[in-house]
Amino acid sequence: MKNDRMHQYWQHAWQPFTQMKLASEPPVIERGEGIYLYTSDGTEIIDAVGSWWVNIHGHSNARMNRAIADQLGKIEHVIYAGFAHDKALELSEKLSELTSHNLPRVFFSDNGSTAVEIALKMAYQYNVNAGRTEKKEFLALGGGYHGDTIGAMSVGARSVFHEAFSPLLFPCRYAEFPEIPFEKQDTIECEVLIDPYLKKLEQIFSEHGKNLCGFILEPVLQGAGGMNIYPESYLRHARKLCDQHDVFLIADEVFTGIGRTGTMFACEKAGIWPDLMALSKGLSGGYLPFAATLATEKIFQGFNSDDRRHTLFHGHSMTGSALGCAASLESLDIMKTENRLDDVKRIEQFHKNRLTDLRNGKLSEKIKEVRYTGSVGIVEFNLDQEYTGEFGWEFQKIAVKNGILLRTLGPVVYMTPAYMISDEELEQIYRCLENTASELLL
Ligand SMILES: Cc1ncc(COP(=O)(O)O)c(C=O)c1O
């Protein structure tokens, strides 16, 4: 009876990034606990992707649940313009502190795309306010993904995700992605391999720097563009060029932020701070739709004026939601008090060992590259397939049947689990990955 009802409801569903005609009816999840999801008939599925990279403390975490319930007993939301509440102010201060006060101004929104849109608008309007109308172009690192709203799409790669909208997107310059084999990124040879990319970046800045207002990139790890990792030295060079040419460096840490790559923010791996930083996903632990755009004091001061026309004219009805702020404060506190960055380091070591085994095992001929950083483990198979290719979709279907929620990006299979996952659970994921790939490729 219950299944019949779900079947009826499914006739009204329209899911993201899903070709509904080709999609089978999905497992319906009734509850979650830690790393596990449970369907109404009791089937257990390991969530190996933290439900689209958002869940970092496990499902139904007692501390997260309590923090949200406590807040619900006080105030769920209050207009965050002309009014404020203690959790939004406390969270603003906390985020500033986490950036060692390099990014002391915090603007809230609801999701990663809007956090990016806001950063773009801040970089752009800062220059409008200052009367520097020549600085109106954006540079983006090639192959990036920054979300699905028009501005975020405009600075992302013009891939299959967004090609239908090309005529609507504003023009953007792209810097070539530094494609360095992963195993060479920690070696001396990397300096030689990366040099041509740094030179090309310098060229873009010397030709167009005077017209650029912002350079946007995903630091260290590009997510939806294919889970690609690049050397930290590129970020240091980008920082230097942005300083020289008066261009704001915009770090999209929607995916990488809050510990995902082993430091609180991926920019810290390169020892740099951006001028603007977009955060979402793990910020609220993946419990509520929530995001923040962090800015330097210099950028804030570009809007801080007696002239009301210099106001940042951007806002959302649910900006600064008290529930989202309470969840985010608890998520950050769990990171600290439960030493979650140590867990991420443990997971990284596990990925390193297990991916090396995989690379040298029976699938070796079928694997193009394995990569890892922090909690993210990646296998790129030797297949000439795009996102729309059948391999990935088949892979996901078989993996779920085998009890693991894994996602793919074309020939790339990745793991982005919550940080409290145990080594045994990681091993279960790897076994499933190996068996599923063998079933499809051997
Ligand atoms: C780096 C990056 N930026 C922005 C976004 C967009 O975030 P949202 O899906 O919350 O709009 C994503 C989503 O995957 C992302 O990975």
The ligand as an SDF file (V2000), in Angstrom:
LIG
                    3D

 16 16  0  0  0  0  0  0  0  0999 V2000
   32.2060   24.5100   -5.8720 C   0  0  0  0  0  0  0  0  0  0  0  0
   30.7190   24.6690   -5.9150 C   0  0  0  0  0  0  0  0  0  0  0  0
   30.2000   25.9010   -5.9990 N   0  0  0  0  0  0  0  0  0  0  0  0
   28.8740   26.1030   -6.0070 C   0  0  0  0  0  0  0  0  0  0  0  0
   27.9930   25.0500   -5.9530 C   0  0  0  0  0  0  0  0  0  0  0  0
   26.5270   25.2870   -5.9880 C   0  0  0  0  0  0  0  0  0  0  0  0
   25.9720   25.0310   -4.7430 O   0  0  0  0  0  0  0  0  0  0  0  0
   24.4020   24.7290   -4.5960 P   0  0  0  0  0  0  0  0  0  0  0  0
   24.1700   23.4130   -5.2450 O   0  0  0  0  0  0  0  0  0  0  0  0
   24.1700   24.7190   -3.1290 O   0  0  0  0  0  0  0  0  0  0  0  0
   23.7050   25.8520   -5.2760 O   0  0  0  0  0  0  0  0  0  0  0  0
   28.4940   23.7460   -5.8600 C   0  0  0  0  0  0  0  0  0  0  0  0
   27.5850   22.5910   -5.8150 C   0  0  0  0  0  0  0  0  0  0  0  0
   27.9450   21.4670   -5.9780 O   0  0  0  0  0  0  0  0  0  0  0  0
   29.9000   23.5550   -5.8510 C   0  0  0  0  0  0  0  0  0  0  0  0
   30.4360   22.3340   -5.7790 O   0  0  0  0  0  0  0  0  0  0  0  0
  1  2  1  0
  2  3  1  0
  2 15  2  0
  3  4  2  0
  4  5  1  0
  5  6  1  0
  5 12  2  0
  6  7  1  0
  7  8  1  0
  8  9  2  0
  8 10  1  0
  8 11  1  0
 12 13  1  0
 12 15  1  0
 13 14  2  0
 15 16  1  0
M  END
$$$$
